[in-house]
Amino acid sequence: MPYWDAISRIWPSILSRLGAFAKFILKAIAFACVFIPILLILFHQLLIDAIYKNVDDLNDGEMPSTIASYPSGPEVVGIIGGSGEGLNCSLPWGLDVFFDGHADPKTGIRHLVRQRFRQACVFHDLCYRHGLATYGYSQNDCDRILQNQAFRLCQYIRNKSSKRCQSDSKMILAGVNLGGFGSYRGWNDSTYFEFDSEPTRSNGFSASRVVNHPFKSVDPVKYGDDALQIILTFANQHSNLTVNCATCTDKSILEWTTDPKEISPELKSIGLVTLPEALLKRSLSLSATNPIWLPPRRFHAAPHLIVDGTGNHRLIWLSRSNLENTVSCIVLTNAAELLTYTLPKQDLCNVGAGSELTMVQADMFASSPLPMVLPGASRPNDLVATGLTPQRDVDHSLSLCLWSEYMRATGINVGNDRAACSRLGDPKIDAGRGLGAFQNFAVVRPGQQIFFARDVELPRASNPLTELVEHIEGNPYSTRGSLVVVEITAPTKKADGPGVVAIKKISPFAIDDRFDPMMPITRANNDLRFLSLLATDNSVGVHMIDFAKDNPATREIGLAVDGAGLNLDRSWAERPVLIVEPKEAVAKTTLVFSRGHIIPRSADQKKIDTVRLEVLVLDRNASDPVETPFSVSAGTACTVTYKFNQDEDRACARGFEPSRPMRASPAARMKASQLLVGRFFAGSDGLALAFADNCLNQHPIVLVPGSSPKHDFVVTPQTAIHLGVNREVFCVPLDVSGISQPMPD
């Protein structure tokens, strides 16, 4: 066969040529593997500076914002976000080598990248996991915030060169762009968790708070059949705020009138003696959506909720006008004022604004100021704004700055409203040793603030080889830190300013950041037990840490159902877990878990969007020893179905498409929604649960404990209709046998 003879003659030549080509390819690959990393190591700064040439160039010397703590109701002690996955700098392996990891020749201290920028990374982790569902943050928003915060950090911690500081922050941005695209969560995975005290990049978000009914004591007959508490839903669009009572009945609090003297009892309760012009010739109902007239040109987050010594629920905003100074507008109000009248006479943040709200502008010297209440508080003077800040001197010692109405009432700092700062003098944190990576503020206790600070400094390695390996691999987990308990007592004389500041306890710990965030288990000031979640591949565990002990350590707490041990599937950690301290005869600690799953729809279900929600409530007596497990006390499984009159391209009138996870739908929003706990069901004084519905704002899904002894909730109402969207809810008792399994399709 001549054809095969020809092939056989040229085949050796073909093999020879292929072999030579293969050798060339292998040599080229080997050369690239050696030469390209060398080029990257030598010229990476030039490359990154060229790619990110026009990032923010900050010239102020502030610390970055610290993540905030936002309890949503008076009986909520804390909310654990982060999905049980820890909070740290999750850089791709090998990128650490591009950052300076050498020890300081004088002190032997090293600042490796994952510790140096940890505070920024904590915010970034939460932004990736919760930013979309909470604030509408895209991945680009989270990454740019990280770069900005990293730049602020490196000015404090290591670099005196602004140019090198800018390069380091750009390298962090490049690292997360390269390795973080798979970690950002779209609408199929993102869940609601408030963490940003200054949502400057958000175009719009909403938040709900559970507060006491503002008018039940004003007119007990009229509001006798209303629930003890209500849900206030705040909507923020480009810092324009509105509020509505999502669980209120449509009762009138102002009838149409032209007589300014015709004032309703509700309006009299907030101090109005005549009707302002804005309320003439109009009626006002309790369920109406009202604008909130806060001073404009500021970045308003959701209000903080605190309870004073007389049981009144106060709502407080601490809003900054820009990121280049720490002047804050402090606004104090309550539900009655927000639901009636907030229009000021002037566009000011002070008493001259003529607002029904209490307002002041004060320099808190801190990027993330927070409110607190002093022990036994019964006056506005006992409500204090606080801010933790490194002093702006060379040693960066920590100070706590305070402002309250007491300062204005006693003539302290009249005219400039500068906060009074007290240096936290202690050898353990002096001279910058307290300048760590702040994890979170746990602000739920009267007269007490608790700060976590992860160590950003590492001692010199035991030998050069170990130091080189750590420089290349990094320290993936920050393992050490300190808890600082600061107590503020009411002033006894004018010289004390708004309060007397003292450090009660500094508790060093060796707990790695896989257990972050850690949140308090109770409001009691003398109890330093904290809870944490740790998710593994298939399960999630609850861990307790007692910082009152000399060597705090984590201890897993058992879970039980009907006396038998219980394992929770890791999906129960995807949505934040609520720590609740119910006000009952027997003090209890309650944990509220929840999870959701969007049910896939078939091709003929274009006008249907469905989500399955499950809730699991566990509790134990507050006095139980540490080894006592949390036991299941209630649970429910709900199927929520949205039906549209027509399939539109609005976020609340379209079904979810898994292939397009950045496009919201009603089911996706409900899967990610804010979970609330409170006594907001008429006819029952017990604790109920509610899922906020961003598509039907005035129709949250309310779950009330049923009549059966366990594992049961009753939903009310079962149907709701708004703007062509019909929502139906069907709930059944939770099948406890499926708790340890993922949610079924």
C-alpha positions in Angstrom: 0.0 0.0 0.0 1.9 3.1 -1.3 0.0 5.4 1.0 1.1 3.6 4.2 4.6 3.2 2.9 4.9 7.0 2.5 3.6 7.5 6.0 6.0 5.1 7.4 8.9 6.8 5.7 8.1 10.3 7.0 6.8 9.3 10.5 10.3 9.3 12.2 10.8 12.8 10.9 7.4 13.9 12.2 8.2 12.5 15.6 11.5 14.2 15.7 10.0 17.5 14.8 7.3 17.1 17.4 9.8 16.1 20.0 11.8 19.2 19.3 8.7 21.4 19.5 7.6 19.8 22.8 11.1 20.4 24.2 10.8 24.1 23.1 7.4 24.4 24.7 8.7 22.9 28.0 11.6 25.2 28.0 9.4 28.2 27.4 7.1 27.2 30.2 10.0 26.6 32.6 11.5 29.9 31.6 8.1 31.7 32.2 7.7 30.0 35.6 11.0 31.4 36.7 11.2 34.7 34.9 7.7 36.0 35.3 7.7 35.7 39.2 11.1 37.5 39.2 9.6 40.3 37.1 6.5 40.5 39.3 8.7 40.6 42.5 10.9 43.3 41.0 8.3 45.4 39.3 5.0 44.6 41.0 4.7 48.1 42.5 5.1 49.7 39.1 2.5 47.4 37.6 0.0 47.9 40.3 0.5 51.7 40.4 -0.2 51.7 36.7 -3.3 49.6 36.9 -4.8 51.5 39.9 -3.5 54.9 39.0 -6.5 56.9 40.1 -7.6 55.5 43.4 -8.5 57.8 46.4 -5.5 59.8 47.6 -6.4 60.7 51.2 -4.6 63.5 53.1 -6.3 63.2 56.5 -5.0 61.1 59.3 -8.1 59.3 60.5 -8.5 55.6 61.4 -10.9 53.7 59.2 -14.5 53.1 60.3 -15.0 50.2 62.7 -17.9 47.8 62.2 -20.9 48.7 64.3 -23.3 46.8 66.5 -27.0 47.4 65.8 -29.4 45.5 68.1 -32.7 45.6 66.4 -35.0 45.4 69.4 -34.9 46.0 73.2 -34.5 42.3 74.1 -31.9 41.6 71.4 -28.5 41.4 73.1 -26.4 40.8 69.9 -26.5 39.6 66.4 -23.8 37.3 65.1 -23.0 37.8 61.4 -20.2 36.6 59.3 -21.8 33.2 58.5 -19.6 31.4 61.1 -16.6 31.6 58.8 -14.3 33.9 60.8 -13.1 37.4 59.9 -9.6 37.9 58.5 -7.5 38.8 55.4 -8.2 36.0 52.9 -5.5 36.8 50.4 -4.6 34.2 47.8 -1.6 32.1 48.8 1.8 33.6 47.9 0.7 37.2 47.6 2.1 37.9 51.1 5.6 37.9 49.7 5.0 41.1 47.8 4.5 43.0 51.1 7.2 44.1 53.5 7.5 41.6 56.3 10.9 42.4 57.7 11.2 43.0 61.4 12.0 46.5 62.7 15.8 46.4 63.5 15.3 48.3 66.8 12.3 46.6 68.2 12.2 43.3 66.4 8.5 43.8 65.7 7.0 42.7 62.4 3.8 43.9 60.7 2.8 41.1 58.3 0.1 42.1 55.8 -2.7 40.0 57.2 -2.4 41.5 60.7 -1.5 45.0 59.6 -4.6 45.4 57.4 -6.9 43.1 59.5 -9.3 45.8 60.5 -10.0 46.7 56.9 -10.2 43.0 56.0 -12.9 42.4 58.7 -15.1 45.1 57.1 -14.3 43.6 53.7 -15.4 40.1 54.7 -18.7 41.3 56.1 -19.2 43.5 53.0 -18.7 40.4 50.7 -21.1 38.3 52.8 -23.8 40.8 53.7 -23.1 44.0 51.8 -25.4 43.4 48.8 -28.5 42.4 50.8 -28.0 45.2 53.5 -26.7 48.2 51.6 -26.7 47.3 47.9 -22.9 47.1 47.8 -21.4 45.6 44.7 -18.1 43.8 44.8 -16.5 46.9 43.4 -17.9 48.9 46.3 -16.5 46.5 48.9 -13.1 46.4 47.2 -12.8 50.2 47.0 -13.8 50.6 50.6 -11.0 48.0 51.5 -8.4 50.0 49.6 -9.5 53.2 51.3 -9.4 51.7 54.8 -6.1 50.0 54.1 -4.6 53.3 53.2 -5.8 54.9 56.5 -4.5 51.9 58.5 -1.0 51.8 57.1 -0.5 55.5 57.9 -0.9 54.7 61.5 0.7 51.3 61.8 3.9 51.2 59.7 4.5 53.6 56.9 5.7 57.1 57.2 5.9 57.3 53.5 2.6 58.2 51.9 3.8 56.8 48.6 4.6 53.4 50.0 1.4 53.4 52.0 -0.6 54.1 48.8 1.2 51.2 47.0 0.4 48.8 49.9 -3.3 49.7 49.8 -3.3 49.2 46.0 -1.7 45.8 46.4 -4.4 44.8 48.9 -7.0 45.9 46.3 -5.2 43.8 43.6 -5.0 40.8 45.9 -8.8 40.7 46.5 -9.5 41.4 42.9 -7.4 38.4 41.9 -8.6 36.0 44.6 -11.9 37.3 45.9 -14.2 37.1 43.0 -15.5 33.7 44.1 -16.2 34.8 47.7 -18.5 37.8 46.9 -22.2 36.8 47.5 -25.0 37.7 45.1 -28.7 37.6 45.8 -28.6 33.9 46.0 -26.3 33.9 49.0 -26.1 37.4 50.6 -28.0 38.0 53.8 -29.0 41.0 55.9 -26.6 42.1 58.6 -26.0 45.7 59.6 -22.3 46.5 60.1 -21.5 49.9 58.4 -21.8 53.0 60.6 -21.3 55.2 57.6 -22.8 53.7 54.4 -21.4 56.4 52.1 -21.4 54.2 48.9 -25.0 53.0 49.4 -27.7 54.4 47.1 -30.4 53.0 49.3 -31.1 50.6 52.1 -33.7 49.9 54.7 -33.6 48.9 58.4 -36.2 48.0 61.0 -36.3 48.6 64.8 -38.7 47.1 67.4 -39.9 49.7 69.9 -42.6 50.2 72.5 -45.9 51.5 71.1 -45.6 55.3 71.5 -49.3 56.0 72.2 -50.7 53.2 74.3 -50.2 55.2 77.5 -51.5 58.4 75.8 -54.9 56.9 75.0 -55.3 53.4 76.5 -58.9 53.0 75.1 -58.1 54.0 71.5 -55.0 51.8 71.4 -56.1 49.1 73.8 -56.2 46.4 71.2 -52.8 47.3 69.7 -49.7 45.3 70.4 -47.2 46.3 73.1 -44.5 47.0 70.5 -44.3 48.1 66.9 -41.9 47.7 64.0 -40.5 50.9 62.6 -39.1 50.5 59.1 -36.6 53.2 58.0 -35.9 53.6 54.3 -32.8 55.6 53.2 -32.5 56.7 49.6 -29.4 58.8 49.0 -29.6 59.9 52.7 -33.3 61.0 52.3 -35.1 59.1 55.1 -38.6 58.0 55.7 -40.2 55.9 58.4 -43.4 53.8 58.6 -44.9 51.6 61.2 -45.0 48.2 59.5 -47.3 46.6 62.1 -49.6 49.6 63.0 -53.3 49.7 62.4 -54.6 52.5 60.2 -55.7 54.7 63.2 -55.8 58.5 62.9 -53.4 60.5 65.0 -54.5 63.8 63.4 -57.8 64.7 61.8 -58.1 67.3 59.0 -58.4 70.8 60.5 -57.7 74.5 59.9 -57.5 75.3 63.6 -53.9 75.3 64.9 -55.3 74.9 68.4 -57.0 71.6 67.5 -54.2 69.3 68.7 -54.6 65.6 69.2 -53.4 63.8 72.4 -50.7 62.1 70.3 -49.3 65.5 69.2 -49.6 66.9 72.7 -47.5 63.9 73.9 -44.5 65.2 72.0 -44.8 68.8 73.3 -46.7 70.6 70.6 -49.0 73.3 71.8 -50.1 74.6 68.4 -50.2 72.9 65.1 -47.4 73.9 62.7 -48.4 75.0 59.2 -47.2 71.8 57.7 -49.9 69.8 59.7 -52.8 72.1 58.8 -55.4 70.9 56.3 -54.2 67.4 56.3 -54.8 64.2 58.2 -52.2 61.8 59.6 -52.5 58.1 60.3 -50.3 55.8 62.4 -49.5 53.6 59.4 -48.6 56.4 57.1 -45.1 56.7 55.6 -43.5 59.9 57.0 -40.3 61.8 56.0 -37.7 62.2 58.6 -36.2 65.7 58.5 -32.6 65.1 59.6 -29.9 67.7 58.7 -29.0 67.1 55.1 -25.6 66.7 53.4 -24.7 63.9 55.8 -24.3 60.1 55.5 -27.1 58.7 57.7 -26.9 55.1 58.7 -29.8 53.4 60.5 -30.6 54.7 64.0 -29.2 53.0 67.1 -31.7 51.8 69.6 -31.0 52.1 73.3 -33.2 51.8 76.4 -32.8 54.4 79.2 -33.2 53.8 83.0 -37.0 54.5 82.8 -37.6 52.0 80.0 -38.0 54.5 77.3 -36.8 53.5 73.8 -34.5 56.1 72.3 -33.4 56.3 68.7 -30.1 58.0 68.0 -28.3 58.9 64.8 -24.6 59.8 64.8 -24.0 61.0 61.2 -20.9 62.6 59.7 -20.9 65.1 56.9 -17.7 63.8 55.2 -14.8 61.4 55.6 -12.2 64.1 56.2 -13.1 65.1 59.7 -14.8 63.6 62.7 -17.5 66.2 63.3 -20.8 64.3 63.8 -24.4 65.4 63.9 -26.0 63.7 66.9 -29.8 63.3 66.7 -31.9 62.0 69.6 -35.5 61.1 69.1 -38.3 58.5 69.8 -41.0 56.8 67.9 -43.7 59.3 68.8 -41.8 62.2 67.3 -40.8 60.2 64.2 -44.4 59.2 63.5 -45.9 62.7 63.9 -43.7 65.7 63.1 -39.9 66.3 62.6 -39.7 69.3 60.3 -37.2 71.9 61.6 -37.3 75.6 61.2 -33.7 75.8 59.9 -31.3 73.6 58.1 -28.9 73.2 61.1 -27.7 70.5 63.4 -28.1 72.3 66.7 -30.8 73.7 69.0 -31.2 76.7 66.6 -32.8 74.4 64.0 -36.1 74.6 65.9 -36.7 70.9 65.6 -38.7 68.6 67.8 -35.7 66.4 67.7 -32.7 66.9 70.0 -29.7 67.8 67.8 -26.2 68.8 68.3 -23.0 68.9 66.2 -19.9 67.7 68.1 -16.4 66.6 67.1 -16.1 63.1 68.5 -12.5 62.7 67.2 -13.5 59.1 66.1 -14.6 57.8 62.8 -17.2 55.4 64.3 -18.9 57.1 67.3 -21.6 55.2 69.1 -24.3 56.0 71.8 -24.7 54.5 75.2 -26.8 55.1 78.3 -25.4 55.7 81.8 -26.5 53.5 84.7 -29.9 54.6 86.1 -30.4 57.0 83.2 -33.7 59.0 83.3 -32.8 62.2 81.6 -31.4 63.1 78.1 -28.2 64.2 80.0 -27.6 60.5 80.8 -27.4 59.5 77.1 -23.8 59.8 76.0 -22.1 59.7 72.6 -18.8 57.9 72.7 -15.9 57.5 70.3 -12.7 55.4 70.7 -9.7 57.1 69.1 -5.9 57.0 69.1 -4.6 60.4 70.3 -3.2 62.4 67.5 0.2 62.5 69.0 3.3 60.4 68.3 2.5 57.4 70.6 -1.1 56.8 69.5 -2.4 56.2 73.0 -6.1 55.4 73.1 -8.7 57.8 74.4 -12.4 57.6 74.8 -14.3 60.8 73.8 -17.7 61.7 75.3 -20.5 64.2 74.6 -23.9 64.6 76.2 -26.5 67.2 76.9 -24.9 67.6 80.3 -22.0 69.5 78.6 -24.4 72.0 77.1 -26.5 72.3 80.2 -23.5 73.0 82.4 -21.7 75.3 80.0 -18.9 73.0 79.1 -17.4 73.6 75.6 -20.2 76.1 74.7 -19.8 77.4 71.2 -17.5 74.6 69.8 -19.2 71.4 71.1 -15.9 69.6 71.2 -16.1 66.2 72.9 -14.4 65.7 76.2 -11.7 63.0 75.7 -10.2 60.8 78.5 -7.0 59.0 77.9 -7.2 55.3 78.7 -4.1 55.2 80.8 -2.8 51.7 81.4 0.7 50.3 80.9 -0.8 47.5 78.9 -2.1 49.8 76.2 0.1 52.9 76.5 2.3 54.2 73.7 0.3 52.6 70.9 0.2 49.1 72.4 -3.6 49.3 72.4 -3.7 50.2 68.7 -4.9 46.9 67.4 -7.3 45.8 64.7 -10.6 46.7 66.3 -13.1 43.9 65.7 -16.4 45.2 66.9 -18.2 47.3 69.4 -20.6 45.5 71.7 -22.8 48.4 72.9 -25.7 46.9 74.8 -24.9 47.7 78.4 -25.6 50.8 80.6 -22.3 52.5 81.5 -20.1 50.0 79.8 -18.3 49.6 76.5 -16.4 46.6 75.3 -13.7 46.8 72.6 -11.9 44.0 70.9 -8.5 44.6 69.4 -6.6 41.9 67.5 -2.8 42.2 67.7 -1.2 43.7 64.6 2.3 43.2 65.8 4.3 40.0 65.7 7.6 39.4 67.4 10.7 38.5 65.5 10.7 34.8 64.3 12.9 32.3 66.1 15.1 31.8 63.1 15.5 33.3 59.6 14.0 30.3 57.8 10.8 30.5 59.9 10.7 34.3 59.2 11.0 33.7 55.5 8.3 31.0 55.4 5.9 33.3 57.3 6.8 36.1 54.9 5.8 34.0 52.0 2.8 32.2 53.5 1.7 34.9 55.9 -0.2 34.2 59.2 -3.6 33.2 57.9 -5.2 33.7 61.3 -4.7 36.4 63.8 -4.4 34.4 67.0 -4.0 36.9 69.8 -5.7 40.0 71.0 -7.3 41.8 74.0 -10.7 42.6 75.3 -10.9 46.0 76.9 -13.8 46.8 79.2 -14.4 50.5 79.8 -16.9 51.9 82.3 -18.4 55.3 82.3 -20.2 56.7 85.4 -22.4 59.7 85.7 -20.6 63.0 86.6 -20.7 64.1 90.2 -19.3 67.6 89.5 -18.8 69.9 86.5 -15.1 69.0 86.2 -16.1 65.4 85.4 -17.5 66.5 82.1 -20.2 64.2 80.7 -18.9 61.2 82.6 -16.0 59.6 84.4 -14.1 57.1 82.3 -12.2 54.1 83.8 -10.8 50.9 82.5 -12.4 48.0 84.4 -10.6 45.1 82.8 -8.1 44.2 80.1 -8.3 40.6 79.2 -5.6 39.2 76.8 -6.7 36.1 74.9 -5.2 33.6 72.5 -8.3 32.8 70.3 -7.8 32.8 66.6 -10.1 34.9 64.4 -12.0 31.9 63.0 -14.3 32.6 66.0 -14.9 36.2 65.1 -17.2 38.0 65.6 -17.9 37.3 69.3 -21.0 38.9 70.9 -22.2 39.2 74.5 -24.7 36.7 75.9 -26.3 39.1 78.3 -26.7 42.8 79.1 -25.5 42.3 82.7 -22.4 44.4 83.3 -20.7 41.8 85.5 -21.0 39.0 82.9 -18.2 38.7 80.3 -19.5 35.5 78.5 -19.6 35.8 74.8 -20.9 33.6 72.0 -19.4 32.7 68.6 -20.3 30.5 65.7 -17.8 28.2 63.9 -18.9 26.6 60.6 -17.2 23.5 59.2 -17.8 21.9 55.9 -21.1 20.3 57.0 -22.1 21.8 60.4 -22.0 24.8 62.6 -21.3 24.9 66.3 -22.0 27.4 69.1 -19.0 28.3 71.2 -18.8 30.3 74.5 -15.9 32.3 75.7 -15.7 33.7 79.3 -13.4 36.7 79.3 -13.7 37.0 83.1 -11.3 34.0 83.3 -7.5 34.5 83.4 -7.0 32.5 80.2 -10.1 32.8 78.1 -10.7 29.9 75.8 -13.5 28.7 73.5 -15.8 25.9 74.6 -18.4 24.4 72.4 -21.9 24.4 73.8 -24.1 21.4 73.1 -27.4 21.6 71.3 -30.4 19.3 72.0 -33.9 18.5 70.8 -36.3 16.5 73.0 -33.3 15.5 75.2 -31.2 14.1 72.3 -28.0 15.7 70.9 -28.4 17.9 67.8 -26.1 18.8 65.0 -26.9 21.9 62.9 -26.2 21.9 59.2 -23.9 24.8 58.3 -26.7 26.5 56.3 -28.1 27.7 59.7 -25.1 30.1 59.9 -25.7 31.8 56.6 -28.2 34.1 58.0 -27.2 36.0 61.2 -28.1 34.5 64.5 -30.0 36.6 67.1 -29.0 36.4 70.8 -32.1 37.3 72.8 -32.5 37.9 76.5 -36.3 37.8 77.1 -37.8 39.8 79.9 -39.6 36.9 81.7 -40.0 35.6 85.2 -37.3 33.0 84.6 -34.2 34.6 83.0 -33.3 32.8 79.8 -30.8 33.1 76.9 -32.4 32.5 73.6 -30.8 31.8 70.2 -32.8 32.4 67.0 -31.4 30.6 63.9 -32.9 30.9 60.5 -32.1 29.8 56.9 -33.6 30.2 53.5 -33.6 28.6 50.0 -35.0 29.9 46.8 -37.1 27.2 45.1 -36.2 26.8 41.4 -39.1 27.5 39.1 -40.0 25.7 35.9 -40.3 27.3 32.5 -44.1 27.8 32.8 -43.8 29.6 36.2 -42.5 33.0 34.9 -45.0 34.8 37.2 -44.1 32.9 40.3 -41.2 33.4 42.8 -40.9 31.1 45.8 -38.7 30.8 48.8 -38.6 28.4 51.7 -37.8 29.9 55.2 -37.0 27.9 58.3 -36.7 29.2 61.9 -35.2 27.4 64.8 -35.4 28.8 68.4 -33.2 27.3 71.1 -32.9 28.4 74.7 -31.7 27.6 78.2 -31.9 29.2 81.7 -29.5 32.1 82.1 -28.3 30.5 85.4 -27.5 27.1 83.9 -23.8 25.9 84.1 -21.7 26.2 81.0 -22.1 22.5 80.0 -25.9 22.8 79.8 -27.0 22.6 76.1 -29.3 24.9 74.3 -32.6 23.0 73.7 -35.0 23.5 70.8 -38.1 25.3 72.0 -39.8 26.2 68.8 -39.5 26.1 65.0 -41.3 26.5 61.8 -40.9 26.0 58.1 -42.7 28.5 55.8 -43.1 28.5 52.0 -43.5 32.1 50.7 -44.9 32.4 47.2 -45.0 35.6 45.2 -47.3 35.8 42.2 -47.2 38.7 39.7 -50.0 40.0 37.5 -47.3 40.3 34.8 -43.7 39.4 34.6 -41.9 42.8 34.6 -38.3 44.0 34.9 -38.8 45.5 38.4 -36.9 43.9 41.3 -40.2 43.2 43.1 -42.1 42.0 40.0 -39.8 39.3 38.5 -38.7 35.8 39.3 -35.2 35.0 40.4 -32.7 33.8 37.7 -29.8 31.8 39.2 -27.7 32.6 36.2 -28.0 36.4 37.0 -27.4 36.5 40.8 -27.0 40.3 40.9 -30.6 40.8 39.9 -32.9 40.8 43.0 -36.4 39.3 43.1 -39.0 39.2 45.9 -38.0 35.6 46.9 -34.3 36.6 46.9 -35.0 39.6 49.0 -37.0 37.6 51.5 -34.3 34.9 51.7 -31.9 37.6 52.7 -34.3 39.7 54.8 -33.9 41.1 58.3 -35.2 39.0 61.1 -36.8 40.7 64.1 -37.9 39.7 67.6 -40.4 41.5 69.7 -43.8 41.7 71.3 -45.5 43.2 68.2 -48.5 40.8 67.8 -51.9 42.2 69.1 -53.5 39.8 71.5 -50.3 38.2 72.7 -47.6 39.5 75.1 -45.1 36.8 74.1 -42.2 37.2 71.8 -43.0 36.9 68.1 -40.7 36.8 65.1 -41.0 38.8 61.9 -39.3 38.8 58.5 -39.1 42.2 57.0 -40.3 42.3 53.4 -38.6 44.9 51.2 -41.1 44.4 48.4 -44.2 44.8 50.7 -42.8 47.2 53.3 -45.9 47.4 55.4 -46.6 43.7 55.4 -43.8 41.8 57.3 -44.3 38.1 57.8 -45.1 37.8 61.5 -44.7 34.5 63.3 -46.4 34.0 66.6 -45.9 31.0 68.9 -48.7 28.5 68.4 -50.7 26.6 71.0 -48.8 23.4 70.7 -46.1 22.9 73.3 -43.2 22.8 70.9 -41.8 23.3 67.4 -44.7 25.5 66.2 -45.4 29.0 65.0 -48.5 30.5 63.4 -48.1 33.0 60.6 -50.2 36.2 60.3 -51.3 37.5 57.9 -51.1 34.7 55.4 -51.7 36.8 52.3 -50.7 40.3 51.3 -51.1 42.3 48.0 -49.2 45.4 46.9 -48.6 46.9 43.5 -49.7 43.9 41.5 -47.7 41.4 43.7 -49.6 38.8 45.7 -47.7 37.1 48.5 -49.0 33.9 50.1 -47.4 32.3 53.2 -47.9 28.7 54.3 -46.2 27.5 57.5 -46.0 24.1 59.1 -44.1 22.9 62.3 -40.4 22.3 61.6 -39.4 18.7 61.0 -36.6 18.4 63.5 -35.2 15.4 61.7 -34.1 17.7 58.9 -32.2 20.2 61.0 -28.9 18.5 60.5 -29.4 18.4 56.7 -29.2 21.1 53.9 -32.5 22.6 52.8 -34.2 20.5 50.1 -35.1 21.9 46.7 
